[in-house]
């Protein structure tokens, strides 16, 4: 569908809605909104708008709907599927000004927040009340609740606590034509009609723009202990993780770093990390409100680790020790950027028992393309982040990157998995959607999109390929 350009008249209309200072037209400033955290994707918007209220978002969308101008919603810009890249130009609608915490209801264990609140800032605000919001993406210091909802974000604690959709009780959303709708509220149960909240969560800004969210929050654990467990191989680490869960033990997370990743981070940090020769490092977090319960849990988990051949079990009880245990895991992506040129950052998910085979096959696949695959992620729920990089100074064509990624997805689906667990389809995986979903499912999803957004102005180019295939790289970051 052809779109209209953003003319001076359109800009004047936008400025009349939110004020000149919140409409960005300068080329250099626009470049900050032309990309997210996905390697290789860049597309310049024509204008960026920063509304300060739901009513302003509605007026902007009414104008975009009238003029047929595409709108790319954006929260923190931390997407790893190019979900915030304005591939069709038009308007980037940034929610960064809408960052208020409207209410913390300690009686009903609910927080009502605007979509632009940074996830970590919400956590800091909840802490004095003894509460927390469990989903914890590694980018929580910069990602925002609106993006968490758009992608149904998870994080390390998802194994015990679930993902974003398990905590959204209500929302205020603006449809493509500017209609404002409210769904749900401070209700733990609600089966009144279709689950509109569930439909919008994870829809990547293609159905509506969420401006306010009512979140379920939980009592904050008083005691947290982290274990760093080293295994000689990935097979032993996976067998350990499966056995922990079969025993009915309930750690908050079981995180994984393959040996190459751990050693790469050690070089990046210029540190000597414990047991760096091991080919699998596991972080297990145990939390609770009772010290005896937590100690009993980590003793049993430690015994289980030794049963499966653990080389060492280190216990971190103090904040300083826990920070040291987590630092290599949290720095994995930064380290990769330092030592290699990232060409793909995948978030694959398979049955936990298939993880060793997945990693082995992906490493061979990457080597075939003269690349290297670095595996880390959430072992407890089968979600492995497979970052692929090439040697600094070298290049790979877009065609080879596409072929490599297609083979990665075929391997994953062949092992009973799928192509994204928490990053979404966005722009980067549109050409591969049919590897994971059958044509009937995709047709139904397209029909839903058309009902919500008949002129396809909301985040166009995302989830569904516009043609037979989607371009893999755009603009100045093309590695060719």
N, C-alpha and C positions, 0 to 999 in steps of 0.2 A: 504494500500500500504506500503510495507516495505521501511524503510529509511536507508541510509548509516550512519555510525558513523563519528564523527569528528575525523579524524586521525591526527597524527603529520604533515603529508603532507598537509592536508587541512588547518591546523593552519598556517603553513608556507606560504601557498598561501594567506590567509587572512592578515597575517602580511605584505606581500609584497604589498598589496593594501593600507592599512591604517597605517602601522607602528606598531612596537611591543607594544608601550605604549598604543595603543587604542584597543588592543586585550586582554581580561580579561580571565585568565585561573585558577587563584587561587580559591580554593574551597570556602573559606570564602567569597571572593568577589562575587562569583557566586551566593551565597545564597541571596544576595540583589536583584537579578533579578529572583528569583524562585517564587515570589509571588507578588500580588498587594494588594489592600485594601479589597479584598473579604475574609470574614472569612472562614478558613478551607481549602484553596487550596494552594498547594505547589508542585512544580516540578522543579528539578534542570536542568538548561541548561548545555550543554557541553562546550560552549564558549560564551562570549559576545563580540560583536564588536561595535565600536562607530565611524561610518563614519563621515567625515566632509563636504561632498558634495554629490550632486545628482549623479555625475559620480562614486563616490566610492560606493554608494548604488547599482548602476547598476552593477558594477563589482562584488560586493559581491553576488548579486542575480544570476548573470550568473554562478558563481562558485557553488552556492547552487543548481541551476537548473541542472548543469552538473553532480554533485556528488549525487543528489537526497537527499539533507539534508534539514530538515524542518527549517523554519525561523519564529520566533515570533517577529513581530514589537513591539516596546515599546517607549512610549513618557514619560509621567510623572509617570507611574505606579500607577495611582489613580483609575483604573477601579474597579467597584463594581459588575462585572459579571465574574471575573477571565479571562478577555479578554487578559491580558498580561502575563498569566501563561504559560510557555513553556511545555505544557503537553506531547509533543512528543520529548522533549530534544532538541538536535540540537543547532541552533544558535539563540541567542537573538540579534536582531538588534536594538540598542538604538539610538534614534535620538537626544539625549541630547546635543551633540556638535553643532548641526545644529540649532542655536538659533538666527540667525541674523534677524534684521528688514531691509529689502532691500530697501524699499521705503515707505514714507508716502506722498501720493499725495493729497494735500489739495484742489486742483482744482476739481478733479474728485471724491473726498471722497473715496479713496481707500488706503489700506495698503497691501504691498506685504511682506510676512514673511516666514521664514523657519519653519518647523513643530515643532522644538524643543523649540520655544519661549514660555515661561511661560505666561499664559493668563493674569495674573495680570501685568507682566512686559510690555506686549503690551499696556495694559490700561494706565500705567504710561507714556509710550512713547507718546501715543496719547493725553494725557491731556494738554500738553502745546500748542497743536494745536487747542484746543477746540473741540476735537473729542472723540468718544468712540466706542468700539466694544460691542454691547449689550449683547450677551450670557454671562451669569455669573454663572457658576457652583459654588457651595459652596466651592469646592476645588480650586478656581481660583488662589490661591497663590502657587499652586504646579502643577496643571494640565497644559498640553501644548496644543497648537493649533492642532498639529497632532492628539492627542487623542480626542480633541473636534470634529474634522472632522470624525474620525473613528467611533465615537459613536453618531454623530449628537447631541452633548450636548446642553442642554437647560439652566435650572436654574430658579430662581425666576422671572426674568423679561420676561420670554418666553410668558406670557399671553398677554403683549402689543407688545413686539418687535419680537417675534418669536424665532426660534432656529438656530443652526449653519447653516443649509442648506439654510436659508433665506439670508445669508451673504457671501456665497462662490461664487465668480464670475469666478474664474479660479483656476487651479492647475497644478502643475507638479507632475507626478506620475511615479513610476517605476513598470513595470509588473513583473510577476514571472520569466520570462526568461531574465530579465535585460534590456528590452526595455524601453526607456524613452519616455513618451508622455506628451504633453501639451494640456490642454483643456481650452477653454474660455479665458477670459482676462478682461480688464477693461470695461466690457459690462453689462449693466443692463438687456438687452434683447438679447436672443440668442436661436433660435429654429432651428439651422442648424443641422439636423440629430438627432439621439437619445441623450438623456440627460445623457452623460457619467459622468458628474460631480455629478449629482443626484444619479447615480447608485453607485458610489464609496463612497459618503458620507454615513455614517452609516453602511458600509460593514465590519467594525471591523478588517481591515487589512487582510481580506481574499481574496481580489481581486487585490489589488495593495498597494504599500507603497507610501504615499503622502509625498513629500519632501518640497514642496513650495506651498503656498496658496495666492491667490489674494482675499482680503476681502473687502466687502463694509463696510464702517464705517459711523457713523452719527454725526451730531453736538451734542455736549455734553449738556445736560440740565443744565441750570444755577441755577435752584432752585429745591431742593428735600426736601420733607417733609414726615415723617413717622408717621403713627398712630398705636398705640397699643390698640386694642379693645378687651375687655373681654366679653365672653358670658357664660351663665349658662350651655349651652349644645351645642353639635355639630350640632344638627338640626337647632338651631337658627343661628349659624355661617354660615352654608351652605345657608340657606334661604337669609341671608344678602348678601352673595357673589353673588348669582344669581340675586338678585334684583339690585345690583350695576351695573352689566353688562347690565341688561335689560333697565336700565335708560339711557344707552349710556354713562355712565361715563367711563373714561379711565385711571385707575390707572396703574402704571407700574407693580405692582404685588399685589397679595393677598395671603399671606403666612399663614400657619396654624400650630398650635401646640396643640395637645390634652392635657388635663389637667395633666395626669400622666407624660407626657414628660416635661412639664413646671416645675412641682414640682420636678422631678428628676434632672433637670438642676439647679434649685435653690439650692438643696442640694450639687450638685457637685461644684457649684460656691461659696457655703457658703454665699449666699446672700438672703435677704428678697425681693422677687420680688413682684411687685404690683398685687393685685387681684389673688393671687395664688390659691385661693379656686375655681376659675372658671374652668369649664371643657373644655373650648375652648378659645384659645388665637389667635387673628388674627393680623397680621402686614399688613398694607396697605401702599404702597409707591406711592406717587403722585409726578410727575416730570414735568418740563416744563421750558420755557424761560421767562414766564411772571408771576410776583408775584401775580397779581390779579386773573389770571386764576387758578393758583395752589390753592390759598386760597378758591376760589369759589368751586373748586372740593372737597377739603377736608371738607369744611363746609357741602356740600351736602352728602358726604359719612358719615360724623358724624351723620347727621340727619337720614340717612337711618339706621345706626347702632342702634340708639336709638329706631327707629320704630320697630326693631326686638328684642328689649329687652336687648340691650347691658348694661352690668353692669357699664362700664366705657369706656371713650375714652380719651387716653393720646396722646398729640401732641408733636412730636419731630422735631424741626426746626434746632437746632444747630447740629454741627457734633458730639458733646459729647452726646447729648440726643439721636440722631439717633443710635449711636454706642451702647448705653445702651439698646435701644429697640431691636436691632438685635442680641445682644450677646447670649441670651438664644437659639435662633433659630440656630445660627452658631455653638453652642457648644453641640447640641443635640447628635450627634454621639459620641463625646468624652465622654460625660456623661454616655452614655449607656455602653461604654467599661469599665468605672470605676465601675459601680454598678452591671453589669451583664456580662455574657459571650455571646457575640453575636453569633447566629447560622445561621441567615439569614438576609440579608439587601435588601429588595424588593422595587422596584419602580413601583407600580401598577398605572393604570389609568382607570377610569370609568367616565361615565357621571356625572357631578357635583351633580346632584340631588340624585345620588346613594351613595354618600360618607358616610352619616350617617349609612346606612345599611351595607356598606362594613366594616366600622370600627367595628360596633357591632358584625358582624359575624366573623371577623378575631380575635377579642379579645376572643370570645368563643372558636374558633378553637385552638388558642394558649394555652388557659387554659386546654383544653382537653389533651394536650401533656406536661402539667406541665411547660409551658413556659409563657412568657408575651409579648404582642405586644405593641409597642410604635409607635404611628402614628403622623406624621408631614409631611409637604411638601407644595405643590403648589395648594392651594385650587382654585385659579382662573382658572386653566386649568384641574382640576380633577386628577392631578398627586399626589398620596399619597405615601410617603415613609413609609413602614411598616417594622420596624426593630424588629426582634424577638430575645429575649434573655432568658437565663436560669440563675438561681441563681449561683453566684460564687461558685466554688468548686463542683458543680454538673456536670453531663455529660448527653449526649443524643446520642444514636446510630445513625450511618449514615442512617440506614433504617428508623428510626423514623423521622429524619430531612427531608429525602426525602418525606415521607408520609405527613408530615406537610406542606411542600412546595407545594406538588401536590394539597392538599386541599385548600391552599391559592389561587392557580391559578384557580382552579375550581370555587371557590366562585367569584373571580374577573370576569372571563369570563362569568359566569352566570348572572352577573349584567350588561352585555353589554360592559365590559372592555377588556383589554388585559394585558399580563404578564410583559411588560416592556415599559416604556415611554421614558426613556433617558439613562438608564444604558446599554442597549443592551442584547443580548442573551449570548454572550461570551461562556465560558465553563460551567458556573453554571446552565444555563437554557436549555442546549441542549436536555436533556431528556424530557423536557416539551413543546418543540416547537409545537408538534402536538395538544396540547390543544388549541393553538391560531390560527394555520393555518391548512388548509385542505391539504390532501396528494398531490393534484395537484399543489398547490402553492409551497410546499416544493420541489417537483420534478423539477419544473421550476427553482427555486433558485439553486438547485444542478447543473442543466445544465449550468446556467450562471457561477457558480463557476468553472466548468470544462473547459469552454471556456477560461476563464482568467488564470486558473492555473491547467493545465491538470495533473500535477504530485502531486498536493495537497501539495505543500511545504509552502504556505503562511498561517501562523497561523492555522495549522491543528488542528482539534478537536474543533474548535469554530463554533458556530451557529448550525452545524449539528452533531448529535450523530454519533459516528463512528460505533456503533452497534445498537442493539435493545434499549439499554439504556446507558447513560453515567455515569461514577462514580461520586459521589457527593463530595467525599473528597479524597485527595491524600497526601501521604507523612507524614512528621513529625507533621503536624497540625491536623491529624485525631483525632476527639474528643472522639473516642471510648476508 
